[in-house]
Amino acid sequence: MKKEYLSISYECLSSIGNSFELESMMSEVVITFYQKTKASFVAFYEARDLSVPMIQAGKDAAFTLKQDSDKCYMKEMEDFFVIILPLRSSYMKFIYSKESDISYIFEMICGFSRKINFALSACAGVKELEEFNDELEERVREGVNKIREHENMLLVQSKSAIMGEMLEMIAHQWRQPITSIGMISNNMLFSIVISEDEPLDKPQFQSELEDINKQIKYLSHTIDDFRNFFKESKTRQEIYMDDIVIKSISLLSKQFEQNSIAIEVKNGCQNTLLYTYKNELTQVLLNILHNSKDAFESCRQENKKIAIDCSKKDDEITIEINDNAGGIEESILQKIFEPYFSTKKEKNGTGLGLYMSRIIVTKHLQGEIEAKNSKDGASFIIRMPILKKSEELFE
C-alpha cells in the first residue's frame, strides 16, 4: 500500500471506537472517511433494509442499489464508483469519482469491517447496559417507594395500636379532675340545700367555680396534648429537647403514679434546640416508657424507677432510658426491634412499637437506637445529630 494511504488508513482507523454512543461514533467515522479519502459521499445506514442514512457527508448520487450481500463489494457506475461495506445489521455506502485511486481505497475500506463491527457491538453493549441501568434504577425507585409506603403503613398501624393505650392514658389523666369536679359540684348543691333561709356564700361559690374551671382547662389541655400527638409530622419543626421529654412524661404521668413508678430526669440537654419531627420522637419515647411500665407488671420490684438521662456532645444528642424492671431475656434481646415480635401476646401486643421506633430513629431522625441490659433492668439508648434548620440532612 502506498505511504500516503498508510497515513489515511491510520487516520480512519483512529476515528473508529472513539465513542460508545452509536450516532456520535459513526458521525466521526463518516466525516473522517469522507475527508481523508476524498469521497463524494459517505453514509451509514442503521439497518440493511434502510435507504435513508442515519449519518451522511457529501452528496448522494441518484441510483438504486439493493444491499443484500454480506461481503464488501464495489460497483462501477457510468460516472463514479460505489463501495458497499456490509456490517452485522447495518451498512455503509461510499461514492468516489472516476479520478480516485479506487483499488487502494476499496482494499482499505473492506479491511475496516471487523474493526467497525467490533465498535458497533461495543456501542450496542453500552446501550443495553444503559437501558439495563435505567431499568434497574427504576426498579430500585419502585422498591424504595414500596418500602416507604410499607413503613408509612406500619407507622399508621403503630399509632393505631397505641391508640387504645392512649385512651387508657386519657382515662387516667381525666379520672382525678372529673372526680374533683363531681365533689365540688356536690358541695355546691349541698350548700344550696342547707342555705335555704340564709344567703349563699358568694366568695366560696366563686372559689369553687374557679376550681371547676381549672379542672375543665386541664381536661381540655389533655385532649389537645393527645390530639397533637396523633397529628402526622409532615415537616420538621424547631423545638427544645426539654419540651419533648417533659411532654412524653406528662402523657404517662398518671399511669406512672397509679403503678408507683418514679421518674427521674437527668437533663444535660437544657435549652438544646432541635430541628426534628416532634411527634415521631415523642412516639419513640412513649413506646420505650410504656414498655418499661409493662415490664414492671411481671417483676416484683418494690422501688420502681425509670431514669431518663439526656446528654449532648459536640453535634450529637444522646437519650438513655433505664429502668430497674429486671431487664430483657438475652435470648430475645436481638429480636426486639424486629417487626411483629412481641413479648406481650397475652395483652394483644402488636410487635410494632419498637420496630417503628427503630425506623423513626434511623430513617426520619438520621440517628441510631440500641437496647441492652444494665445492672437492674433494660437500657435503651438513642443517638441522633443535633440538626438545626440551616443544616437539614437528606433522607
C-alpha positions in Angstrom: 0.0 0.0 0.0 1.3 3.5 -0.8 2.7 5.5 2.0 0.0 8.2 1.7 -2.7 5.5 2.1 -1.0 4.2 5.2 -1.4 7.6 6.7 -5.0 7.8 5.5 -5.7 4.3 6.9 -4.3 5.3 10.3 -6.5 8.4 10.4 -9.6 6.4 9.5 -8.7 3.7 12.0 -8.3 6.2 14.8 -11.8 7.5 14.2 -13.3 4.1 15.0 -14.4 3.4 18.5 -13.8 6.9 20.0 -17.2 6.9 21.5 -19.6 4.3 22.9 -22.7 6.2 21.6 -23.7 5.0 18.2 -24.5 8.2 16.5 -21.6 10.1 17.9 -19.1 7.3 16.9 -20.4 6.8 13.4 -20.6 10.6 12.8 -16.8 10.7 13.4 -16.2 7.7 11.2 -18.3 9.1 8.3 -16.7 12.5 8.4 -13.2 11.2 8.7 -13.6 8.7 5.8 -15.3 11.5 3.8 -12.5 14.0 4.3 -9.4 11.7 4.3 -10.3 9.5 1.3 -11.7 12.5 -0.7 -15.1 10.7 -1.2 -18.0 12.3 -2.9 -20.4 10.7 -0.5 -20.2 8.6 2.7 -23.2 7.4 4.7 -24.1 5.0 7.5 -27.4 3.1 7.4 -28.6 1.7 10.8 -30.3 -1.3 9.1 -29.7 -3.3 6.0 -33.2 -2.6 4.6 -33.0 1.2 5.1 -32.4 3.6 2.2 -32.3 6.8 4.4 -29.0 7.1 6.2 -28.6 7.9 9.9 -25.4 9.9 9.1 -24.1 11.2 5.8 -21.5 13.5 4.4 -21.4 14.8 0.8 -23.9 14.5 -2.0 -25.6 11.2 -2.8 -26.0 10.1 -6.4 -29.4 9.2 -7.8 -29.3 5.5 -8.3 -30.9 2.4 -6.8 -28.7 -0.4 -5.3 -30.1 -3.2 -3.3 -28.0 -4.1 -0.3 -28.2 -7.9 0.0 -24.6 -9.1 0.2 -22.6 -10.0 3.3 -19.3 -9.2 1.6 -17.7 -5.9 0.8 -18.1 -5.1 -2.8 -17.6 -2.3 -5.4 -19.8 -1.4 -8.4 -18.6 0.8 -11.2 -21.3 3.2 -12.5 -21.1 5.5 -15.5 -19.5 8.5 -13.7 -18.5 7.1 -10.3 -17.6 4.1 -8.2 -19.9 2.8 -5.4 -18.4 0.8 -2.5 -20.8 -1.1 -0.1 -19.4 -2.2 3.3 -21.9 -4.6 4.9 -21.8 -4.7 8.7 -23.6 -7.0 11.1 -27.0 -5.4 10.9 -26.2 -2.2 9.1 -24.0 -1.0 6.2 -22.0 1.9 4.9 -22.0 3.4 1.4 -19.1 5.2 -0.3 -19.1 7.1 -3.6 -15.9 8.1 -5.4 -15.2 9.9 -8.6 -13.5 8.1 -11.5 -10.3 10.0 -10.8 -9.9 8.3 -7.4 -7.3 5.6 -6.8 -10.2 3.2 -6.2 -8.3 -0.1 -5.8 -6.4 1.2 -2.8 -9.4 2.8 -1.3 -11.6 -0.3 -1.8 -9.0 -2.5 -0.1 -8.6 -0.1 2.8 -12.4 0.2 3.4 -13.0 -3.5 3.2 -10.2 -4.1 5.7 -12.1 -2.0 8.3 -15.2 -4.2 8.5 -14.1 -6.2 11.5 -12.9 -3.1 13.5 -16.2 -1.2 12.8 -18.3 -4.3 13.7 -16.5 -4.6 16.9 -17.1 -0.9 17.7 -20.7 -1.3 16.8 -21.0 -4.2 19.2 -19.4 -2.2 21.9 -22.0 0.6 21.3 -24.8 -1.9 21.4 -23.5 -3.4 24.6 -23.2 0.0 26.2 -26.7 0.9 25.1 -28.0 -2.3 26.6 -26.1 -1.7 29.8 -27.5 1.9 30.0 -31.0 0.6 29.4 -30.5 -2.1 32.0 -29.2 0.5 34.4 -32.2 2.7 33.7 -34.5 -0.2 34.3 -32.6 -1.2 37.4 -32.8 2.4 38.7 -36.5 2.4 38.1 -36.9 -0.9 39.9 -34.8 0.5 42.8 -37.0 3.6 42.9 -40.2 1.5 42.9 -38.7 -0.8 45.6 -37.7 2.2 47.7 -41.2 3.7 47.3 -42.8 0.4 48.2 -40.6 0.2 51.3 -41.5 3.7 52.3 -45.2 3.0 51.7 -44.9 -0.1 53.8 -43.1 1.9 56.6 -45.7 4.6 56.5 -48.4 1.9 56.7 -46.7 0.4 59.7 -46.3 3.8 61.3 -50.0 4.3 61.0 -50.6 0.8 62.3 -48.2 1.5 65.2 -50.1 4.7 66.1 -53.4 2.9 65.8 -52.0 0.1 68.0 -51.2 2.5 70.8 -54.5 4.4 70.4 -56.1 2.0 72.9 -53.2 2.7 75.3 -53.7 6.4 74.7 -57.3 6.1 75.6 -56.3 4.4 78.8 -53.8 7.2 79.4 -56.6 9.8 78.9 -58.8 7.9 81.3 -56.1 8.0 83.9 -55.4 11.7 83.3 -59.1 12.6 83.5 -60.1 10.4 86.5 -58.8 12.8 89.1 -60.1 16.1 87.6 -63.5 14.5 86.9 -63.7 13.3 90.5 -62.7 16.8 91.7 -65.4 18.4 89.6 -68.0 16.0 90.9 -67.0 16.7 94.5 -67.1 20.4 94.1 -70.4 20.4 92.3 -71.9 18.2 95.0 -70.6 20.6 97.7 -72.2 23.5 95.8 -75.5 21.6 95.6 -75.3 20.8 99.3 -74.6 24.4 100.1 -77.7 25.5 98.2 -79.9 22.9 100.0 -78.8 23.8 103.5 -78.8 27.6 102.9 -82.5 28.0 102.0 -83.0 30.5 104.7 -79.6 32.0 104.6 -77.8 33.9 101.8 -75.2 31.9 99.8 -71.6 32.4 100.5 -70.7 34.1 97.1 -66.9 34.2 97.7 -66.9 30.4 98.4 -69.1 29.8 95.3 -66.8 31.9 93.2 -63.7 30.0 94.5 -65.4 26.6 93.8 -66.4 27.7 90.3 -62.8 28.8 89.6 -61.6 25.3 90.8 -64.1 23.7 88.3 -62.8 25.9 85.5 -59.2 24.9 86.3 -60.1 21.3 86.1 -62.0 21.8 82.9 -59.0 23.6 81.4 -56.8 20.7 82.5 -59.2 18.2 80.7 -59.1 20.4 77.6 -55.3 20.6 77.6 -55.1 16.8 78.0 -57.2 16.3 74.9 -55.1 18.8 73.0 -51.9 17.0 74.0 -53.1 13.7 72.7 -54.7 15.1 69.6 -51.5 16.9 68.7 -49.6 13.7 69.2 -51.7 11.9 66.6 -51.1 14.6 64.1 -48.7 13.5 61.4 -45.4 15.5 61.5 -45.0 16.1 57.8 -42.3 18.6 58.3 -39.6 19.2 60.8 -40.0 22.0 63.4 -37.8 23.7 65.9 -38.4 22.5 69.5 -36.4 22.3 72.7 -35.4 18.8 73.8 -36.6 19.6 77.3 -40.2 20.1 76.0 -40.2 16.7 74.2 -39.1 14.9 77.3 -41.5 16.7 79.6 -44.4 16.2 77.2 -43.7 12.5 76.9 -43.6 12.1 80.6 -46.8 14.1 81.1 -48.7 11.9 78.8 -47.9 8.9 81.0 -47.7 10.6 84.4 -51.0 9.3 85.8 -50.2 5.8 84.8 -46.8 6.1 86.4 -48.4 7.4 89.6 -51.0 4.6 89.7 -48.3 2.0 89.3 -46.0 3.7 91.8 -43.3 4.3 89.2 -40.9 7.1 90.0 -39.5 9.1 87.1 -36.0 10.6 87.4 -34.8 13.0 84.7 -31.1 13.9 84.4 -31.3 16.7 81.8 -28.0 17.6 80.3 -29.8 18.9 77.2 -31.4 22.0 78.7 -32.1 24.7 76.1 -30.9 22.4 73.3 -32.9 23.4 70.2 -33.7 20.6 67.7 -35.0 20.8 64.2 -36.9 17.5 64.1 -40.2 15.6 63.7 -41.6 16.3 67.2 -44.4 13.8 67.3 -42.3 11.0 65.9 -39.6 11.5 68.5 -42.3 11.7 71.2 -43.7 8.4 69.9 -40.3 6.7 70.3 -40.0 7.9 73.9 -43.6 6.9 74.7 -43.0 3.4 73.2 -39.9 2.9 75.4 -41.5 4.3 78.5 -44.7 2.3 78.0 -42.6 -0.9 77.6 -40.8 -0.2 80.8 -44.1 0.3 82.6 -45.4 -3.0 81.3 -42.1 -4.7 82.3 -42.8 -3.8 86.0 -46.0 -5.8 85.9 -44.1 -9.1 85.5 -41.5 -8.4 88.2 -41.7 -7.9 92.0 -39.7 -4.7 92.2 -40.8 -2.5 95.1 -38.9 0.7 94.3 -39.9 1.0 90.7 -37.9 3.6 88.8 -37.3 4.9 85.3 -34.4 7.2 84.7 -34.1 9.4 81.6 -30.6 10.7 81.0 -30.2 13.3 78.2 -26.7 14.5 77.3 -25.1 16.2 74.4 -21.6 16.1 73.0 -20.4 18.2 70.0 -23.3 17.9 67.5 -24.8 14.8 68.8 -27.5 14.2 71.4 -27.9 11.0 73.5 -31.1 9.9 75.3 -30.7 7.0 77.6 -33.8 5.4 79.3 -33.1 2.9 82.1 -35.5 1.0 84.3 -35.0 -1.4 87.2 -37.6 -4.0 86.0 -35.1 -6.9 85.6 -34.1 -6.5 82.0 -34.7 -8.4 78.8 -34.0 -12.1 78.3 -30.7 -12.4 76.4 -32.3 -14.9 74.0 -34.7 -12.3 72.7 -32.6 -9.1 73.1 -31.5 -9.2 69.5 -35.1 -9.6 68.2 -37.0 -6.9 70.0 -36.6 -4.4 67.1 -38.0 -6.9 64.5 -41.4 -6.3 63.1 -44.3 -8.1 64.8 -42.1 -9.5 67.5 -43.8 -9.1 70.9 -43.4 -10.5 74.4 -46.9 -9.3 75.2 -49.1 -11.6 73.2 -51.4 -12.2 76.1 -52.0 -8.4 76.2 -52.6 -8.3 72.4 -49.1 -6.8 71.7 -48.6 -5.9 68.1 -44.8 -6.1 68.0 -44.7 -2.8 66.0 -43.8 -0.4 68.8 -40.0 -0.9 69.0 -39.8 -1.8 65.3 -41.3 1.5 64.3 -39.2 3.3 66.9 -36.1 2.0 65.1 -37.5 3.0 61.7 -38.3 6.5 63.0 -34.9 7.0 64.7 -32.8 5.6 61.8 -34.8 6.9 58.8 -36.5 10.0 60.0 -34.1 11.3 62.6 -30.9 10.1 61.0 -29.9 8.5 64.3 -29.4 5.1 65.9 -31.1 3.1 68.7 -29.9 0.2 70.7 -31.1 -1.9 73.6 -29.0 -3.6 76.3 -29.3 -4.9 79.8 -28.0 -2.9 82.6 -27.4 -3.9 86.2 -31.0 -3.8 87.3 -33.0 -3.6 84.1 -33.2 -2.6 80.5 -31.4 0.3 78.9 -32.5 2.0 75.6 -30.1 4.4 74.0 -30.9 6.8 71.3 -28.2 8.8 69.5 -29.0 11.4 66.8 -27.5 14.6 65.3 -28.5 18.0 66.7 -29.9 19.1 63.4 -30.6 22.8 63.0 -32.9 24.4 60.5 -30.0 25.7 58.4 -28.3 22.2 58.3 -31.1 19.9 57.0 -30.0 16.4 56.1 -31.1 14.4 53.1 -33.4 11.5 53.8 
